Amino acid sequence: MKSLVKTLVLSAFFMLMVFGLHAQQLIYHDGFLPGQTGWRNYDDESTNAVVQDGRYILTHKKTTYSYSGTYALNIDESRDYSVETITTHLSGDEQAPFGLVFGAKDVSNLYYFAISGNGYYILAKQVDAKYNPIIAWTLSPAIVNGDNNPNKLRVEKRGSQLTLFINDQQVAQVPMVEPFGTSIGLVVFKAESAAFDHLTASYLPSSSTVVTVNPVNASVAEVAYHTIFSADDANQWVQSPADSASTSIAGGQYIVSRTAKNWYTSALSSTATTVDMHRNFLIETETTHRSGGQNFGYGLEFGADESRIYHFWIAATGYYYIGFTENNAFNSVVPFTQSDAVNKGEGSRNKLSIAHKNGQLYFYINDQQVETHPDLDFKGSRFGMSVAGPQEIGFNSLSFSYFDKATPIIDATSVPKIYITSPEVTRGLKVVQSSDVLHVAGIAVDPAGIFSVQVNDIQAAVDSKGNFTADVPMGIGDNPLMVTALNNGMRKGTYTFHVVRNKISATEQTSVTQVASSGKFYALLVGEQDYRDSNIPSLEGPVNDATNLSQALTANYTFLPENVTVLKNPSRAEFFRALDDMANKVKKEDNLVIFYAGHGLYDETHLQGYWFPSDAVRDRRDTWISNSDLIDYITAIQSKHTLLISDACFSGSIFKSRSIDLAPKDIQEVYKLPSRKAMTSGTMKEVPDKSVFMEYLVKRLNQNTDKFLPSEQLFASFKTAVINNSPNGQVPQFGEIRETGDEGGDFVFIKKDQ
């Protein structure tokens, strides 16, 4: 995982004091309700922040960061406390962090506990704006992956320990850090959008230690219902006073207050909240005993219908109970039983969970299993909370989740629908282009899911959502194309269109040739394979790859041998001297290819990619060649077009923007405009020593029959072959090198006249 530039919002409001004893524990809470929050809406060139429907939605747009800072909270660091939020990844970079900020002084000095959309968490600090990991990126099954799935994050300071929780499962514990300050807040990093349901800081009573022994929600697959009681929702939890009982929502809690000793008050989900209690499910709540009698039950309701309601209760004296009421009578399944898992006394906080797995019910208190029982005879599907006797109980949250995904209902007669997104198909279903390879992209949709997609006889690459791509060879004249999609029921859908490939006209050839002939074609080809430092393993292929590329360029294209420089195992100084030489002789009408094959590395601390020259020392960064060094040279070399080709591990880090549309462009137009493009053998992962990337690059250069071959078109012609034939599924990348002078043009390889 990589750390990215961030958008940061710090909170700073004065302590809120509400409701008696609870006032001693709640430091700060904001449910992000319009008109009731101190958090502001704003939109600038880098950040968008919106308070909407009880959520604070943060979107980061650029590589710089912004923040909203206010006063620090009045937190007593000598006491134990927690900071928590519920956050949902909405869109954007699934590797970027989003989550909680705590112990902050300002935007440059802070701690953050964050997760990523693909299931990792990190604990880090910023010291004078410099990134310092405390716990490096760690994969955790406690995280519910993907967009639109909420995850609860909590940081607890207890004595000398800092404990991290995700969805109430303890994931890590480290020695308590030294806070920079007492501000808390929210963090969203580069190129993503996330929502936050609330932000809360509370003191922890010494009696409410939660011991995580058997977490039950680590494998939740789907959340059917969740509320943190930041406001009355569609369930209408707040009821009219009855039975000497009243209900309210305040301070992020649903509060039930009773004075009568007899019977109980129940609050159930609405009939519109549909759940299936025959599936493997999980019901959870967090409760706080606010005041009143401690010998009475309170907790979860489940399996409720008009005649019967099941209860899983605890009592503040340290007991639990399982039973049901029917016909105005209590019926015990498990009578009141003492358990050390219950946090006792007034002000105590407890988590209750009921898990239904494969015909068994499991009951948990503070993630400790206290009871198991075969399926009970419940026919209802409503769930909720209840309080018996004269006491006041607060419920901090309520959720209903499934451990498994619902089995989709598949229409046996359905066939996939196919939509083409590239090329842009006209009404006449005919596309005209001049290149010899067509990049086809689209999406296939079917309720049963997509099994495969084929374009003519080319097997397309397909993701889990049905998005597909294929690179199809084009002959001169009319090319009929048929896209065939199979669903998981093996039913077929098809879509047909035509592409007409025209040869570039003689006039167009002359125009491009005349412009190109005014400049020279240079190449600097570097192969690094024999390293002096024994800690850097030697390679076998790079020098041979550089030589083969040199032969392909000089034999087939307008590269004169005297303008092609091959460096075999150059030192760092020799490499820079060669770049200086190119900067001195390459003119503004010339074209330049820079090729590198060898070891590469991405430094997480400095957020920088590097190449290793032959004299590199593994533990000395000053002996490496950084991306910023290359970008400086590429910017300084005043060529018409510069194409960087990199075959190294982590070579994708050269891009500031990863993706590019591969739709064909007119040859004359792309040659007119200056360009600074790069193609790399991979993204942010290692690539194999035997280079599949170079094999297909050189093969396509040697086999090409077109007079003019834009680098973008060259890349499209072999990208899929590299993906399909590499041992580690490497994905080559093509794009512009930002901030180096690219104006949208492209490097064009021009065939020699035979």
HUTA-V878415 format. One line per field, one symbol per residue. ss: DSSP state (H for helix, E for strand, C for the rest). psi: psi as a letter, one per 40 degrees, with the letter a starting at -180 (. if undefined). burial: I if it has 9 or more other ideal C-beta (glycine too) atoms within 8 Angstrom, else O. Layout:
# HUTA-V878415
ss=???
psi=???
burial=???
This chain:
# HUTA-V878415
ss=CCCCCEEEEEECCCCCCCCHHHHHCEEEEECCCCCCCCCCCEECCCEEEEEECCEEEEEECCCCCCCCCCCCCCCCCCCCEEEEEEEEEEEECCCCCEEEEEEEEECCEEEEEEECCCCEEEEEEEECCEEEEEEEEEECCCCCCCCCCEEEEEEEEECCEEEEEECCEEEEEEECCCCCCCEEEEEEECCEEEEEEEEEEEECCHHHCCCCCCCCCCCCCEEEEEECCCCCCCCCCCCCCECCEEEEEECCEEEEEECCCCCEEEEECCCCCCCCCCCCEEEEEEEEEEEECCCCCEEEEEEECCCEEEEEEEECCCEEEEEEEECCEEEEEEEEEECCCCCCCCCCEEEEEEEEECCEEEEEECCEEEEEEECCCCCCCEEEEEEECCEEEEEEEEEEEECCCCCCCCCCCCCCEEEEEECCCCCCCEEEECCCEEEEEEEEECCCCEEEEEECCEECEECCCCEEEEEEECCCEEEEEEEEEEECCCCEEEEEEEEEECCCCHHHHHHHHHHHHCCCEEEEEEECCCCCCCCCCCCCCHHHHHHHHHHHHHHHECCCHHHEEEEECCCHHHHHHHHHHHHHHCCCCCEEEEEEECCEEEECCCCEEEECCCCCECCEHHHCEEHHHHHHHHHHCCCCEEEEEEECCCHHHHCCCCCCCCCCCCHHHHHHCCEEEEEECCCCCCCCCCCHHHHHHHHHHHHCCCCEEEHHHHHHHHHHHHHHHCCCCCCCEEEECCCCCCCCCCCEEEECCC
psi=iihiiihhhiigiihhhigbdddedhdihhefhheeieiihihaedihhhhhfeihhhhhdaeiiiihiaiiighheeiiiihiihihhdiaheeiiibihifidadehiiihiiieefiiihiihhfehhhhdhihhhheehhiiifhihhhhhhhhbeihhhhhfehhdihiihihidaeiiaihhahfihiihdihhhiihidefhhhhdgheedfhdhhdhhiefeihaeefdhiihiffiiiihiffihhhhididiaihihiiieeghiheeihihhiihihhdiaieeiiibiiifhaddhhihhiiieefiiihaihhffiihhdhihhihedhhiiheihihhihhhhfeihhhihfehheiiiihigheieiiaiihiagihhhhdihihiieiiihihhheeiiihhhhdhihhidefhhhieiehhhhiahhhhdeihdihhhbehhihhaeeehiiihhihihahhhhhhhhhieefihiihiiihhhiihidddddddddddeeiihihhhhhhdhhdheehiiidddddddddddddddddifhideehhhhhfiidddddddddddddehieeiihhhhhhaiiihhddefiiiihideihdehdeeihiddddddddddhfidhhhhhhgiifeeediehdiiheiiihddddddhiigiihieabfiiiidhhdddddddddddeheidhgiddddddeeddddddeidefihiihiihifeeheeaihhhhiih.
burial=IOIIOIIIIIIIIOOIOOIOIIIOIIIIIIIIIOOOIOIOOOOOOIIIIOIOOIIIIIIIOOOOIIIIOIOOIOIOOOOIIIIIIIIIIIOIIIIIIIIIIIIIOIIOIIIIIIIIIOIIIIIIIIOOOOOOIIIOOIOIOIIIOOOOIIIIIIIIIOOOIIIIIIIIIIIIOIOIIOIIIIIIIIIIIIIIIIIIIIIIIIIIIOIIOIOIOOIIIIOIOIIOIIIIIIOOOOOOIOOOOOOOIOIOIOIIIIIIIIOIOOOIIIIIIOOOIOIIIOIIIIIIIIIIIIOIOIOIIIIIIIIIIOOIIIIIIIIIOIIIIIIIIOOOOOOOIIOOIOIOIIIIIIIIIIIIIIIIOOOIIIIIIIIIIIIOIOOIOIOIIIIIIIIIIIIIIIIIIIIIIIIOOOOOOIOOOIIIOIOIOIIOOOOOOIIOIIIIIIIIIIIIIIOIIIOIIIIOOIOIIIOOOIIIIIIIOIOOOOIOIIIIIIIIOOIIIIIIIIIIIOOIOOOIIOIIIOIIOOIIIIIIIIIIIOIOOOOIOOIOIIIIIIIIIIOIIIOIIOIIOOIIIIIOIIOIOIIIOIIOIIIOOIIOOIIIIIIIIIIIIIIIOOIIIIIIIIOIOOOOOOIIIIIOIIIOIIIOIOIIIIIIIIIIIIIIIIIOOOOOOIOIIOIIOIIOIIIIIIIIIIIOIOIIOOIIIIOIIIIIIIOIOOOIIIIIIIIIIIIIIIIOOIOOOIIIIIIIIOOIOIOOIIIIIIIOOO
